[in-house]
Amino acid sequence: MTDIADRYRRHADDFESKVAAVRPEQWDNPSPCARWSARDVVGHIVVMHGVMLRPLDRRPSRAPSVEKDPLAAFRAARADVEAVLDDPELAAAPCETPSGPLTAEQHIDRVISDDLVLHGWDLARATGQDETMPADDVERMWRGTSAIPAEVMEKFRTPGAFGPGVEVFGPEVPVPEDAPLQDRLLGLIGRDPH
């Protein structure tokens, strides 16, 4: 198993535990993502898992909808991505992405693995769960995100730049330079950590 597959599984385990801990009355709670409920956060994650399959001419497995069973929907999406990561040929397949050419596993790592951590925070915030992100992941994401050139970051902040309704990052939220790194990362991607 590769480091990418290991990282994905670790992040998926953590996200799945958050989904499993949501009480029925919490699914409509607002999340830090504008106009999204807790259920919408899980829906986004499930949809993005399907997006990772498209360059490989694969389709998502049949599963309950996020409306009916968010946990089962996530588990099915997760199994689809794990099948790609577990197949060396599929994992190494070339994919054209908005960031340029990547292998399928690199694309999954850059998009889904980080999304699981960041949207895991959104889900935790929306449902009163522990919001602490793993320190090593925060450090890795901070290094990558803070190094994004300003013109690229501007595109990431532009609604619709990567397709209708897609907004990668919100406007930066000012956070003190001496704040914990998790708070600075959240501010950089447009979340208010407080």
N, C-alpha and C positions, 0 to 999 in steps of 0.2 A: 504494500500500500504506500502511496506517495504522501509527502508532507501535505500537499493540497487536499488529498482525500481525507487525511487525518484531521486537518483543520476544519474542513467542511463538516465532518461527522461531529466534532466537538461543538461547533456552533449550532448545528441542527439539533443535537441533544439538548442544548441549553434552551433554544427557542421552543422546541417541543414541550419541554417541562413548563415553560411559561404559558403556552397555549393550554396545556392540560390543567393548569392552576386557575384559569379564568372561570369565575362563577357565572352561571347563566345570565344573571341580571347585569353583568358587567360588559357584555358584548357590545352594547350600544354606547358605552362610555366614550367621550371624545378622547382622541389621542393627540399628542403634540404635532402630528401631521395635519395641516389645515384641511378641514372638511372630512377627515377620516375618523371613523370609530375604531374601537379595538378590533372588531370583526374586519373592517376594511384593511387594517394593517396586515392581518393574516391573509386576506384575499390578495393583497399586493404581492406578498411573498409567494403565494401559490402561483399566481400569474407569471411572476418573474422566473420561477422554476421552469415553467412551460416555455418561456422565451429562450432559455438556455438549450432547449431541445431542437428548436427550429433549424439552426444551421446544420444539424445532423440528420435532418429529414425524419425526426422522431416526433411522436405525438404523446401528450400526457395520457397516462392510464385513466381508465374510467374510475371515478371516485365520487363520493358524495360532494355536494356543493359546499362552499364555505358557509353559506346561509344555513344549511341543514346540520352540518357537522364539521366545524372548523378543524378539529383535531384530526379526523379521518382524512380530510382534504389535504392537510399539510403532510400527513404521513405518506399519502400516495405520491404527492409531488416530490417529497424527499426520496422515496424509493426510486423514482424515475431518474433523478440526478445521481444517486448512488450507483445505479446500473451503468451510467456513463463513466463515472469515475473508476468503477471496478473493471471496466473493459479497456485494456491498454490501447487498443486500436481506436476506440471512440474517444478516449481521453486525449489522445495525441492528434486527433483530427483537426485540420485547420478551420478557423472560423473568422469571417470578416466581422469586425465589431466597430462601434463608434471610436474606439481607442486605437484602431488599426488591427492588423492580423494577429491573432492569438490562437493557441491550441484551445480545444474545448475545455480542458481542465483549468487553464489559465483564465479563461473567460468566466467560468463558474467561480473561481477563487476571487477574482476582482469584483464581480458583481454580487453573486449570491452569498458567498461566505461573509463578506462585510455587511451586506444587507441584513443577514440574520442577527448579527450583533447589534447594529444600529437600530433596526426595527424591533429587536428584542427589548431595547431600552424604551422605545415608544410604547410597546405593549405593556411593559412593566409599569411605566408611568401612568398609563391609562387605567390600569387595574390594581394599583397599589402594591405591586410586587417589588422585590429587591431590584434596584436600578443599577447596581454595580456591574460594570463591564470588566472582563478579564484584563488585567493591567498589561500583559504582553500584547494583546490584541489592540488595546488603545494606543500603545506605543507604536506598533507597526502601522496602524491606520493613520496616526498623526504624522509619522514620517512621510507616508505616501501622499496624504491629502494636503499637507502644508507645503509640499514640493510642487503641487500642480501650478503651472504657469497661470498668471492672472487672466490672460485672454481665454484660456481653456476653462478656468473656474467660472468666468463670466458666462460661458456657454452652459456649463453645468447648472448655473443659477437661473437660466432663461427658460421659463415654462414653454414646453412644446418643442424645444430645440432638438430633442431626440424622438419626437413623435407626439401625436395628440395626447394631451393630458399628462405628459411625462415631465416631471421636474426633479432633477437629480438632487440638487441642494437648494435650500431656501436662502434668503438673504442672511448674511453673517450677523450673528447676535454678539454684540460686544461682551467680552469676558476679560476680567483682569489678567495680566500676564503672569501673575503669581498664583492664579487659580489652579486647582488640580488639573492634570492633563486631560482627564475625561471631560471635565467642564469645558476646557479650551477646544477639544475636538468637537463636542456637541455645538458650541457656539460657531465654530468654523463652518459646519455643515448646515447651520440655520436652525438649531434647536436651542431653546432657552433652558439651561440646565437647572434653573431654580424654580 
